[in-house]
Amino acid sequence: MLTLLPTDQNNNPIPALRLKDNGAHQIAASATSSRNSTAFDAGTQIISIYATTPVYLRFGDSSITATATDHYFPSGVYYDVAIGGDGAAHHAYIAVLRESTDGIVYISEKI
């Protein structure tokens, strides 16, 4: 099987992605919705998220805002999320809204 992924001793692909250069983002999570100021690269299909406080998340375009009815994301969890690929629409922005305490959401683009 032809693959660009690294392989183990038995030549089986290891599903691994690397961090994209200049693909680190930080969003301040507060009582007002915030989003990444720089769009995710069009070629990025996976991002990793880590939040220092529980937040609500929403993906979309440059006008996206998060509300308390959006997806809940707990603090202290490192999680990979698909933002495009396989014919799905590509989301270039993520909006965050803190649950109760201000914090930071760290995002890494992966390729």
TORLO-662845 format. One record per residue: residue number from 1; residue in three letters; x, y, z of N, C-alpha, C in turn. Coordinates in nm, 2 decimals. Layout:
% TORLO-662845
NODE    k    r      nx      ny      nz     cax     cay     caz      cx      cy      cz
NODE  NUM  ALA       X       Y       Z       X       Y       Z       X       Y       Z
...
***
This chain:
% TORLO-662845
NODE    k    r      nx      ny      nz     cax     cay     caz      cx      cy      cz
NODE    1  MET    0.08   -0.12    0.00    0.00    0.00    0.00    0.09    0.12    0.00
NODE    2  LEU    0.07    0.21   -0.09    0.14    0.34   -0.10    0.09    0.44    0.00
NODE    3  THR    0.18    0.50    0.08    0.13    0.60    0.18    0.24    0.70    0.20
NODE    4  LEU    0.20    0.82    0.24    0.30    0.92    0.28    0.32    0.92    0.43
NODE    5  LEU    0.24    0.84    0.50    0.25    0.84    0.64    0.38    0.76    0.69
NODE    6  PRO    0.43    0.79    0.81    0.54    0.71    0.86    0.49    0.57    0.88
NODE    7  THR    0.58    0.47    0.88    0.54    0.33    0.90    0.61    0.27    1.02
NODE    8  ASP    0.55    0.17    1.08    0.61    0.10    1.19    0.71   -0.01    1.14
NODE    9  GLN    0.76   -0.10    1.23    0.85   -0.20    1.19    0.80   -0.30    1.09
NODE   10  ASN    0.66   -0.32    1.09    0.60   -0.41    1.00    0.55   -0.34    0.87
NODE   11  ASN    0.59   -0.22    0.85    0.55   -0.14    0.73    0.41   -0.10    0.73
NODE   12  ASN    0.34   -0.10    0.85    0.21   -0.05    0.86    0.21    0.10    0.88
NODE   13  PRO    0.12    0.17    0.81    0.11    0.31    0.83    0.08    0.36    0.97
NODE   14  ILE    0.14    0.46    1.02    0.11    0.52    1.15    0.04    0.65    1.12
NODE   15  PRO   -0.09    0.66    1.16   -0.17    0.78    1.13   -0.12    0.90    1.22
NODE   16  ALA   -0.02    0.97    1.16    0.04    1.08    1.23    0.04    1.21    1.14
NODE   17  LEU    0.02    1.32    1.20    0.03    1.45    1.13    0.13    1.53    1.20
NODE   18  ARG    0.19    1.63    1.13    0.28    1.72    1.19    0.22    1.85    1.21
NODE   19  LEU    0.28    1.93    1.30    0.24    2.07    1.32    0.28    2.15    1.20
NODE   20  LYS    0.19    2.24    1.16    0.22    2.33    1.04    0.30    2.45    1.09
NODE   21  ASP    0.40    2.48    1.02    0.48    2.60    1.05    0.38    2.72    1.04
NODE   22  ASN    0.40    2.81    1.14    0.31    2.93    1.14    0.16    2.90    1.16
NODE   23  GLY    0.13    2.78    1.21   -0.01    2.74    1.22   -0.06    2.73    1.37
NODE   24  ALA    0.01    2.81    1.46   -0.03    2.81    1.60   -0.12    2.94    1.62
NODE   25  HIS   -0.23    2.92    1.69   -0.33    3.02    1.71   -0.36    3.02    1.86
NODE   26  GLN   -0.40    3.14    1.92   -0.45    3.16    2.05   -0.57    3.25    2.04
NODE   27  ILE   -0.67    3.21    2.11   -0.79    3.29    2.12   -0.83    3.31    2.27
NODE   28  ALA   -0.85    3.43    2.30   -0.89    3.47    2.44   -1.04    3.43    2.45
NODE   29  ALA   -1.07    3.34    2.55   -1.21    3.30    2.57   -1.26    3.39    2.69
NODE   30  SER   -1.37    3.47    2.65   -1.42    3.56    2.75   -1.58    3.55    2.74
NODE   31  ALA   -1.64    3.65    2.80   -1.79    3.65    2.80   -1.84    3.70    2.67
NODE   32  THR   -1.76    3.74    2.58   -1.79    3.78    2.44   -1.73    3.69    2.34
NODE   33  SER   -1.80    3.65    2.24   -1.75    3.55    2.14   -1.62    3.61    2.08
NODE   34  SER   -1.52    3.53    2.06   -1.40    3.57    1.99   -1.37    3.46    1.88
NODE   35  ARG   -1.29    3.50    1.78   -1.25    3.40    1.68   -1.10    3.42    1.64
NODE   36  ASN   -1.05    3.32    1.58   -0.91    3.34    1.53   -0.90    3.46    1.43
NODE   37  SER   -0.80    3.54    1.45   -0.79    3.66    1.36   -0.73    3.62    1.22
NODE   38  THR   -0.65    3.52    1.22   -0.59    3.47    1.09   -0.66    3.34    1.05
NODE   39  ALA   -0.71    3.33    0.93   -0.78    3.22    0.88   -0.69    3.09    0.88
NODE   40  PHE   -0.75    2.98    0.90   -0.67    2.85    0.89   -0.64    2.84    0.74
NODE   41  ASP   -0.52    2.78    0.71   -0.48    2.76    0.57   -0.58    2.67    0.50
NODE   42  ALA   -0.60    2.70    0.37   -0.69    2.63    0.29   -0.65    2.48    0.28
NODE   43  GLY   -0.53    2.45    0.30   -0.48    2.31    0.29   -0.49    2.23    0.43
NODE   44  THR   -0.52    2.30    0.53   -0.53    2.24    0.67   -0.67    2.17    0.68
NODE   45  GLN   -0.66    2.04    0.71   -0.78    1.96    0.73   -0.81    1.92    0.87
NODE   46  ILE   -0.70    1.93    0.96   -0.71    1.89    1.10   -0.65    2.00    1.18
NODE   47  ILE   -0.72    2.03    1.29   -0.67    2.12    1.39   -0.67    2.05    1.53
NODE   48  SER   -0.58    2.09    1.62   -0.58    2.04    1.75   -0.62    2.15    1.84
NODE   49  ILE   -0.71    2.12    1.94   -0.76    2.23    2.03   -0.72    2.19    2.18
NODE   50  TYR   -0.68    2.29    2.25   -0.67    2.28    2.40   -0.72    2.41    2.46
NODE   51  ALA   -0.80    2.39    2.56   -0.86    2.51    2.63   -0.83    2.51    2.78
NODE   52  THR   -0.79    2.63    2.83   -0.76    2.64    2.97   -0.89    2.65    3.06
NODE   53  THR   -1.00    2.68    2.99   -1.13    2.69    3.06   -1.24    2.63    2.97
NODE   54  PRO   -1.35    2.58    3.02   -1.45    2.53    2.94   -1.51    2.63    2.84
NODE   55  VAL   -1.53    2.60    2.72   -1.58    2.69    2.62   -1.68    2.63    2.53
NODE   56  TYR   -1.75    2.71    2.46   -1.84    2.67    2.35   -1.77    2.71    2.22
NODE   57  LEU   -1.78    2.62    2.12   -1.71    2.63    1.99   -1.81    2.63    1.88
NODE   58  ARG   -1.78    2.71    1.77   -1.85    2.71    1.65   -1.75    2.74    1.53
NODE   59  PHE   -1.77    2.66    1.43   -1.68    2.68    1.31   -1.76    2.75    1.20
NODE   60  GLY   -1.68    2.82    1.11   -1.75    2.89    1.00   -1.66    2.99    0.93
NODE   61  ASP   -1.72    3.10    0.88   -1.64    3.20    0.81   -1.60    3.31    0.90
NODE   62  SER   -1.55    3.42    0.84   -1.49    3.53    0.92   -1.59    3.61    1.00
NODE   63  SER   -1.72    3.58    0.98   -1.82    3.65    1.06   -1.88    3.56    1.17
NODE   64  ILE   -1.82    3.44    1.19   -1.88    3.34    1.29   -1.87    3.39    1.43
NODE   65  THR   -1.98    3.36    1.51   -1.98    3.39    1.65   -2.03    3.27    1.73
NODE   66  ALA   -1.98    3.25    1.85   -2.02    3.13    1.93   -2.12    3.18    2.03
NODE   67  THR   -2.21    3.09    2.07   -2.31    3.12    2.17   -2.31    3.00    2.27
NODE   68  ALA   -2.39    3.01    2.37   -2.39    2.91    2.48   -2.47    2.79    2.43
NODE   69  THR   -2.53    2.79    2.31   -2.60    2.67    2.26   -2.51    2.59    2.16
NODE   70  ASP   -2.39    2.64    2.14   -2.30    2.57    2.05   -2.23    2.45    2.12
NODE   71  HIS   -2.14    2.39    2.05   -2.07    2.27    2.10   -1.99    2.30    2.22
NODE   72  TYR   -2.01    2.23    2.33   -1.93    2.25    2.46   -1.80    2.18    2.44
NODE   73  PHE   -1.69    2.24    2.49   -1.56    2.18    2.49   -1.50    2.20    2.63
NODE   74  PRO   -1.46    2.09    2.70   -1.41    2.10    2.83   -1.27    2.15    2.84
NODE   75  SER   -1.23    2.20    2.95   -1.09    2.24    2.97   -1.00    2.12    2.99
NODE   76  GLY   -0.87    2.14    2.96   -0.77    2.04    2.99   -0.77    1.92    2.90
NODE   77  VAL   -0.84    1.93    2.79   -0.84    1.82    2.69   -0.78    1.86    2.56
NODE   78  TYR   -0.69    1.77    2.51   -0.62    1.80    2.38   -0.70    1.71    2.28
NODE   79  TYR   -0.76    1.78    2.18   -0.85    1.71    2.09   -0.82    1.75    1.94
NODE   80  ASP   -0.82    1.65    1.85   -0.81    1.68    1.71   -0.95    1.69    1.65
NODE   81  VAL   -0.97    1.79    1.56   -1.10    1.81    1.49   -1.07    1.83    1.34
NODE   82  ALA   -1.15    1.77    1.26   -1.15    1.79    1.11   -1.22    1.92    1.08
NODE   83  ILE   -1.15    2.00    0.99   -1.21    2.12    0.95   -1.23    2.13    0.80
NODE   84  GLY   -1.22    2.01    0.73   -1.24    2.01    0.59   -1.18    1.88    0.53
NODE   85  GLY   -1.19    1.86    0.40   -1.13    1.74    0.34   -1.24    1.64    0.30
NODE   86  ASP   -1.21    1.55    0.21   -1.31    1.45    0.17   -1.44    1.51    0.12
NODE   87  GLY   -1.43    1.62    0.05   -1.55    1.68   -0.01   -1.63    1.77    0.09
NODE   88  ALA   -1.59    1.77    0.21   -1.66    1.86    0.31   -1.62    2.00    0.30
NODE   89  ALA   -1.70    2.09    0.33   -1.67    2.24    0.33   -1.55    2.26    0.43
NODE   90  HIS   -1.46    2.35    0.39   -1.35    2.39    0.47   -1.39    2.50    0.56
NODE   91  HIS   -1.36    2.49    0.69   -1.39    2.60    0.79   -1.26    2.67    0.82
NODE   92  ALA   -1.25    2.80    0.79   -1.13    2.87    0.81   -1.13    2.94    0.95
NODE   93  TYR   -1.24    2.94    1.02   -1.24    3.01    1.15   -1.31    2.93    1.25
NODE   94  ILE   -1.28    2.96    1.38   -1.34    2.90    1.49   -1.37    3.01    1.59
NODE   95  ALA   -1.49    3.01    1.64   -1.53    3.11    1.74   -1.54    3.04    1.88
NODE   96  VAL   -1.51    3.11    1.99   -1.51    3.05    2.12   -1.58    3.15    2.21
NODE   97  LEU   -1.65    3.09    2.31   -1.72    3.17    2.42   -1.70    3.09    2.55
NODE   98  ARG   -1.64    3.16    2.65   -1.62    3.09    2.77   -1.75    3.05    2.84
NODE   99  GLU   -1.74    2.95    2.92   -1.86    2.90    3.00   -1.88    3.00    3.12
NODE  100  SER   -1.77    3.01    3.21   -1.79    3.10    3.33   -1.67    3.17    3.37
NODE  101  THR   -1.55    3.12    3.33   -1.42    3.19    3.37   -1.34    3.21    3.24
NODE  102  ASP   -1.28    3.33    3.23   -1.19    3.36    3.12   -1.08    3.27    3.11
NODE  103  GLY   -1.03    3.24    2.98   -0.91    3.16    2.96   -0.86    3.17    2.82
NODE  104  ILE   -0.78    3.08    2.78   -0.72    3.08    2.65   -0.75    2.95    2.58
NODE  105  VAL   -0.78    2.96    2.45   -0.79    2.84    2.36   -0.67    2.83    2.27
NODE  106  TYR   -0.59    2.73    2.28   -0.48    2.71    2.19   -0.52    2.62    2.08
NODE  107  ILE   -0.48    2.66    1.96   -0.51    2.58    1.84   -0.39    2.56    1.75
NODE  108  SER   -0.37    2.44    1.71   -0.25    2.40    1.62   -0.31    2.34    1.49
NODE  109  GLU   -0.27    2.40    1.38   -0.30    2.34    1.25   -0.21    2.23    1.22
NODE  110  LYS   -0.26    2.12    1.16   -0.18    2.00    1.13   -0.18    1.97    0.99
NODE  111  ILE   -0.07    1.92    0.94   -0.07    1.88    0.80   -0.01    1.74    0.78
***
